[in-house]
Each structure stands twice: as C-alpha cells, then as structure tokens.
Amino acid sequence: MRAAVFHEVHQPMTIETLEVAKPSAHEVLLRTAYAGLCHSDLHFIEGLYPIATPACSDMNRRRWSMR
C-alpha cells in the first residue's frame, strides 16, 4: 500500500510503499480511493504533539501507528 509517512517535525511527509499483512480471521482489507489530513494531523507535523516516528496518519482507524 502507498502511504504518506511522517519522519520528522517541520519536514514534508514522504509517499512510500508499505507492506500490509494479510487479514486474519474476521478482518477485511479495504482499498482506499483517497484520503486527507485534518487539522489535528498538522499538530503532529508541527511538533505540537509528540509522536514516535516513522508514523502514518489514519483518521478512520488507529491514528498515527505503523506497528
């Protein structure tokens, strides 16, 4: 999957290809047509909220997790 990845405060996010695990029992894998950032995401990029990096924003699921 392609994702915008946050690496460092005040730096542009980079578009990267990430490996996605196959869904386990009772899970599904959805293809996302498009995505965006909300204003809260900008707080992470601006360094106002501390966060472990690298990270991906994921508004509709678990936020900012690549684990």
Buried (B, 14 or more C-beta within 10 A) or exposed (E): EEBBBBEEEEEEBEEEEEEEEEEEEEEEEEEEEEEEEEEEBEEBBEEEEEBEEBBBBBEEEEBBEEE
